[in-house]
Amino acid sequence: GFPEERRRLEQMAEARRDHRNLAMETLGNTETFRGFSTDFLRVLSDCFFEQPMFVGQTFITQNEPGHHLYVLMSGTAEILVDGNQIAMVKAPAVLGERAVLNPGVRSTA
């Protein structure tokens, strides 16, 4: 066999499982998703994919349609309204869920 490759794949699977569990826990702790079943949160988190971001990179823009929600797994995110910082969010956190659940434009950036 290929013991090194197997070990690497097992480590990747374990990391993915850990990230999914953190995403489920984070979703379940938000006002929006509190009270949803573990099964629902698992299905939702199974739809997630990881997207690395760069420092200063914009990933949600105010007044634009929202098609994704984000689970901030590490680091911080600056929340802006009309170009002014109103909050700094620290991981783990859910961002952008309102625009996804209520069609329309995003209220913050």
Residue frames as a rotation matrix with the C-alpha (Angstrom) as fourth column:
GLY 1
0.562 0.827 0.000 0.00
0.827 -0.562 0.000 0.00
0.000 0.000 -1.000 0.00
PHE 2
-0.158 -0.474 0.866 0.78
0.396 -0.834 -0.384 3.64
0.905 0.282 0.320 0.38
PRO 3
0.041 0.225 -0.973 1.05
0.990 0.122 0.070 4.28
0.135 -0.967 -0.218 4.15
GLU 4
-0.801 -0.388 -0.457 2.15
0.468 -0.881 -0.071 7.93
-0.375 -0.270 0.887 3.88
GLU 5
-0.822 0.547 0.160 -0.68
-0.172 -0.506 0.845 8.81
0.543 0.667 0.510 1.50
ARG 6
-0.027 0.833 -0.553 -3.21
0.574 0.466 0.673 6.98
0.818 -0.299 -0.491 3.67
ARG 7
-0.256 -0.146 -0.955 -2.03
0.943 -0.253 -0.214 8.85
-0.210 -0.956 0.203 6.78
ARG 8
-0.977 -0.143 -0.155 -2.24
0.103 -0.964 0.245 12.19
-0.184 0.223 0.957 4.93
LEU 9
-0.547 0.837 0.024 -5.77
-0.067 -0.072 0.995 11.44
0.834 0.543 0.096 3.67
GLU 10
0.053 0.535 -0.843 -6.88
0.856 0.410 0.314 10.40
0.514 -0.738 -0.437 7.15
GLN 11
-0.592 -0.332 -0.734 -5.50
0.685 -0.687 -0.241 13.67
-0.424 -0.646 0.634 8.55
MET 12
-0.957 0.279 0.078 -7.38
-0.166 -0.749 0.642 15.65
0.237 0.601 0.763 5.89
ALA 13
-0.201 0.929 -0.310 -10.61
0.283 0.358 0.890 13.79
0.938 0.091 -0.335 6.68
GLU 14
-0.086 0.099 -0.991 -10.15
0.994 0.079 -0.079 14.44
0.070 -0.992 -0.105 10.40
ALA 15
-0.882 -0.271 -0.384 -9.54
0.306 -0.952 -0.030 18.16
-0.358 -0.144 0.923 9.78
ARG 16
-0.731 0.675 0.097 -12.66
-0.176 -0.325 0.929 18.37
0.659 0.662 0.357 7.58
ARG 17
0.014 0.730 -0.684 -14.70
0.664 0.505 0.552 16.62
0.748 -0.461 -0.477 10.29
ASP 18
-0.385 -0.232 -0.893 -13.37
0.878 -0.391 -0.277 19.02
-0.285 -0.891 0.354 12.94
HIS 19
-0.997 0.017 -0.078 -14.24
-0.042 -0.941 0.335 22.04
-0.068 0.338 0.939 10.77
ARG 20
-0.420 0.902 -0.097 -17.74
0.042 0.126 0.991 20.69
0.907 0.412 -0.091 10.10
ASN 21
0.017 0.408 -0.913 -18.31
0.925 0.341 0.169 20.13
0.380 -0.847 -0.372 13.81
LEU 22
-0.693 -0.302 -0.655 -17.13
0.554 -0.804 -0.217 23.68
-0.461 -0.513 0.724 14.61
ALA 23
-0.907 0.412 0.088 -19.42
-0.205 -0.614 0.762 25.05
0.368 0.673 0.642 11.87
MET 24
-0.132 0.892 -0.433 -22.38
0.438 0.445 0.781 23.08
0.889 -0.087 -0.449 13.28
GLU 25
-0.136 0.014 -0.991 -21.66
0.988 -0.073 -0.136 24.32
-0.074 -0.997 -0.004 16.80
THR 26
-0.915 -0.261 -0.307 -21.26
0.243 -0.965 0.099 27.90
-0.322 0.016 0.946 15.59
LEU 27
-0.667 0.739 0.097 -24.52
-0.105 -0.223 0.969 27.79
0.738 0.636 0.226 13.63
GLY 28
0.011 0.713 -0.701 -26.36
0.683 0.507 0.526 26.28
0.730 -0.484 -0.481 16.59
ASN 29
-0.306 -0.209 -0.929 -25.16
0.901 -0.379 -0.212 29.09
-0.308 -0.902 0.304 18.86
THR 30
-0.987 -0.011 0.163 -26.48
0.077 -0.912 0.403 31.90
0.144 0.410 0.901 16.63
GLU 31
-0.531 0.844 -0.080 -29.87
-0.378 -0.320 -0.869 33.47
-0.759 -0.431 0.489 17.17
THR 32
-0.150 0.468 -0.871 -30.89
-0.989 -0.080 0.128 32.59
-0.009 0.880 0.475 13.61
PHE 33
-0.115 0.005 -0.993 -30.20
-0.476 0.877 0.059 28.85
0.872 0.480 -0.098 13.89
ARG 34
-0.866 -0.155 0.474 -30.69
-0.499 0.280 -0.820 28.24
-0.006 -0.947 -0.320 17.62
GLY 35
-0.127 0.858 0.498 -33.21
-0.619 0.324 -0.716 25.48
-0.775 -0.399 0.490 18.18
PHE 36
0.409 0.202 -0.890 -32.70
-0.868 0.389 -0.310 23.75
0.284 0.899 0.334 14.83
SER 37
0.952 -0.005 0.307 -32.04
-0.114 0.923 0.367 20.02
-0.285 -0.385 0.878 15.06
THR 38
0.036 -0.990 0.134 -28.54
-0.362 0.112 0.925 18.62
-0.931 -0.082 -0.355 14.97
ASP 39
-0.036 0.012 0.999 -29.53
0.730 0.683 0.018 16.73
-0.683 0.730 -0.033 11.81
PHE 40
0.878 0.391 0.275 -30.51
0.474 -0.641 -0.603 19.99
-0.060 0.660 -0.749 10.07
LEU 41
0.708 -0.668 -0.229 -27.27
-0.543 -0.723 0.428 21.69
-0.451 -0.179 -0.874 11.14
ARG 42
-0.121 -0.750 0.650 -25.27
0.047 0.650 0.759 18.68
-0.992 0.122 -0.043 9.93
VAL 43
0.307 0.302 0.903 -26.96
0.885 0.258 -0.387 18.77
-0.350 0.918 -0.188 6.50
LEU 44
0.997 0.073 -0.013 -26.39
0.066 -0.952 -0.298 22.51
-0.034 0.296 -0.954 6.27
SER 45
0.433 -0.901 -0.039 -22.74
-0.594 -0.318 0.739 22.26
-0.678 -0.296 -0.673 7.28
ASP 46
0.016 -0.393 0.919 -22.20
0.472 0.814 0.340 19.42
-0.882 0.428 0.199 4.80
CYS 47
0.728 0.320 0.606 -23.01
0.684 -0.296 -0.667 21.97
-0.034 0.900 -0.434 2.06
PHE 48
0.831 -0.434 -0.348 -20.18
-0.288 -0.870 0.400 24.25
-0.476 -0.232 -0.848 3.16
PHE 49
0.597 -0.780 0.186 -16.84
0.703 0.397 -0.590 24.54
0.386 0.483 0.785 1.48
GLU 50
0.316 -0.585 -0.747 -13.72
0.637 -0.453 0.624 26.20
-0.703 -0.673 0.229 2.78
GLN 51
0.632 -0.133 0.763 -12.68
0.588 -0.559 -0.585 29.46
0.505 0.818 -0.275 1.19
PRO 52
-0.107 -0.746 -0.658 -9.46
0.951 -0.269 0.150 31.01
-0.289 -0.610 0.738 2.46
MET 53
0.869 0.364 0.336 -9.53
0.433 -0.888 -0.158 34.80
0.241 0.283 -0.928 2.67
PHE 54
-0.232 -0.952 0.201 -6.72
0.745 -0.306 -0.593 37.32
0.626 0.012 0.780 2.63
VAL 55
-0.322 0.043 -0.946 -6.30
0.765 -0.577 -0.287 40.07
-0.558 -0.815 0.154 5.20
GLY 56
-0.598 0.139 -0.789 -8.44
-0.228 -0.974 0.001 43.01
-0.769 0.180 0.614 4.07
GLN 57
-0.969 0.244 0.028 -10.35
0.113 0.344 0.932 40.97
0.218 0.907 -0.361 1.49
THR 58
-0.459 0.886 0.059 -14.03
-0.832 -0.406 -0.379 41.89
-0.312 -0.223 0.923 1.06
PHE 59
-0.989 0.144 -0.022 -16.38
0.127 0.927 0.354 38.93
0.072 0.347 -0.935 0.99
ILE 60
-0.018 0.998 -0.067 -19.73
0.983 0.006 -0.185 40.58
-0.184 -0.069 -0.980 1.74
THR 61
-0.921 -0.274 0.276 -20.72
0.344 -0.904 0.252 43.90
0.181 0.327 0.928 0.19
GLN 62
-0.503 0.740 -0.446 -23.45
0.235 -0.380 -0.895 46.16
-0.832 -0.555 0.017 1.54
ASN 63
0.092 0.736 -0.671 -26.47
-0.581 -0.507 -0.636 46.71
-0.808 0.449 0.381 -0.77
GLU 64
-0.536 -0.231 -0.812 -25.59
-0.802 0.438 0.406 43.70
0.262 0.869 -0.420 -2.95
PRO 65
0.577 0.776 -0.255 -27.74
-0.662 0.627 0.410 40.55
0.478 -0.068 0.876 -3.17
GLY 66
-0.243 -0.638 0.730 -26.71
-0.923 0.384 0.028 37.86
-0.299 -0.667 -0.682 -0.74
HIS 67
0.462 0.359 -0.811 -26.30
-0.673 0.737 -0.057 34.31
0.577 0.572 0.582 -1.98
HIS 68
-0.006 -0.554 -0.833 -24.02
0.337 0.783 -0.523 32.83
0.941 -0.284 0.182 0.70
LEU 69
0.922 0.034 0.386 -23.60
-0.346 -0.375 0.860 32.80
0.175 -0.926 -0.334 4.42
TYR 70
0.088 -0.977 -0.192 -20.17
-0.251 0.165 -0.954 32.51
0.964 0.132 -0.231 5.94
VAL 71
0.970 -0.008 -0.241 -18.87
0.232 0.310 0.922 30.76
0.067 -0.951 0.303 9.02
LEU 72
0.424 -0.855 0.298 -15.74
-0.650 -0.516 -0.558 32.58
0.631 0.043 -0.775 10.10
MET 73
0.801 -0.110 -0.588 -13.52
0.297 0.926 0.232 29.75
0.519 -0.360 0.775 11.34
SER 74
0.109 -0.799 -0.592 -10.49
0.965 -0.057 0.255 31.78
-0.238 -0.599 0.765 12.38
GLY 75
-0.753 -0.526 0.395 -9.37
0.604 -0.791 0.097 35.36
0.262 0.312 0.913 12.60
THR 76
-0.352 0.617 -0.704 -11.55
0.367 -0.601 -0.710 38.45
-0.861 -0.508 -0.015 12.66
ALA 77
-0.339 0.318 0.885 -13.86
0.895 -0.181 0.408 40.29
0.290 0.931 -0.223 10.28
GLU 78
-0.907 0.027 -0.419 -14.56
0.106 -0.951 -0.291 43.99
-0.407 -0.308 0.860 10.16
ILE 79
-0.101 0.943 0.316 -18.25
0.980 0.148 -0.131 44.94
-0.171 0.297 -0.940 9.80
LEU 80
-0.938 -0.255 -0.234 -18.88
0.197 -0.949 0.245 48.19
-0.285 0.184 0.941 7.89
VAL 81
0.209 0.959 0.193 -22.04
0.907 -0.117 -0.405 50.21
-0.365 0.260 -0.894 7.29
ASP 82
0.963 0.158 0.220 -21.73
0.252 -0.822 -0.511 53.03
0.100 0.548 -0.831 4.77
GLY 83
0.363 -0.919 0.156 -17.95
0.142 -0.111 -0.984 52.63
0.921 0.379 0.090 4.97
ASN 84
-0.020 -0.327 0.945 -17.82
-0.861 -0.475 -0.183 53.05
0.508 -0.817 -0.272 8.76
GLN 85
-0.648 -0.267 -0.714 -16.73
0.066 0.913 -0.402 50.23
0.759 -0.308 -0.574 11.04
ILE 86
0.196 0.776 0.600 -19.56
-0.750 -0.275 0.601 49.30
0.631 -0.568 0.528 13.40
ALA 87
0.796 0.036 0.604 -18.11
-0.478 0.648 0.592 46.05
-0.370 -0.761 0.534 14.77
MET 88
-0.293 -0.834 -0.467 -15.20
-0.886 0.421 -0.196 43.65
0.360 0.356 -0.862 14.72
VAL 89
0.771 0.622 0.140 -16.30
-0.636 0.736 0.233 40.00
0.041 -0.269 0.962 14.79
LYS 90
-0.368 -0.898 0.243 -14.02
-0.916 0.394 0.070 37.29
-0.158 -0.197 -0.968 16.12
ALA 91
-0.082 0.258 -0.963 -14.18
-0.504 0.822 0.263 33.66
0.860 0.507 0.062 15.00
PRO 92
-0.820 0.362 0.444 -16.09
0.573 0.533 0.623 31.48
-0.011 0.765 -0.644 15.28
ALA 93
-0.445 0.696 -0.563 -19.01
-0.195 -0.689 -0.698 33.50
-0.874 -0.201 0.442 13.91
VAL 94
-0.171 0.496 0.851 -21.76
0.921 0.387 -0.040 33.35
-0.350 0.777 -0.523 11.28
LEU 95
-0.542 -0.052 -0.839 -21.97
-0.118 -0.983 0.137 36.24
-0.832 0.174 0.526 8.81
GLY 96
-0.830 0.156 -0.536 -24.40
-0.557 -0.284 0.781 37.03
-0.030 0.946 0.322 6.00
GLU 97
-0.871 0.473 0.135 -27.20
0.455 0.879 -0.146 34.72
-0.188 -0.065 -0.980 7.05
ARG 98
-0.209 0.857 -0.471 -29.97
0.120 -0.455 -0.882 37.36
-0.970 -0.241 -0.007 6.96
ALA 99
-0.199 0.101 -0.975 -29.56
-0.860 -0.496 0.124 38.13
-0.471 0.862 0.186 3.26
VAL 100
-0.923 -0.141 -0.359 -29.62
-0.306 0.835 0.458 34.42
0.235 0.532 -0.813 2.45
LEU 101
-0.748 0.653 -0.123 -32.72
0.613 0.607 -0.505 33.68
-0.254 -0.453 -0.854 4.53
ASN 102
0.316 0.814 -0.488 -34.56
0.423 -0.581 -0.695 36.89
-0.849 0.014 -0.528 3.60
PRO 103
0.014 -0.351 0.936 -34.15
1.000 -0.005 -0.016 37.69
0.010 0.937 0.350 -0.11
GLY 104
0.978 0.208 -0.020 -32.91
0.207 -0.978 -0.030 41.19
-0.026 0.025 -0.999 -0.71
VAL 105
0.385 -0.883 0.269 -29.71
-0.031 -0.303 -0.952 43.13
0.923 0.358 -0.144 -0.40
ARG 106
-0.033 -0.518 -0.855 -27.13
0.885 0.382 -0.266 42.96
0.464 -0.765 0.446 2.35
SER 107
0.881 0.460 0.109 -27.49
0.339 -0.774 0.534 45.47
0.330 -0.434 -0.838 5.14
THR 108
0.686 -0.725 -0.058 -23.81
-0.380 -0.426 0.821 45.52
-0.620 -0.541 -0.568 6.15
ALA 109
0.745 -0.546 -0.383 -20.42
-0.262 0.289 -0.921 44.86
0.613 0.786 0.072 4.61
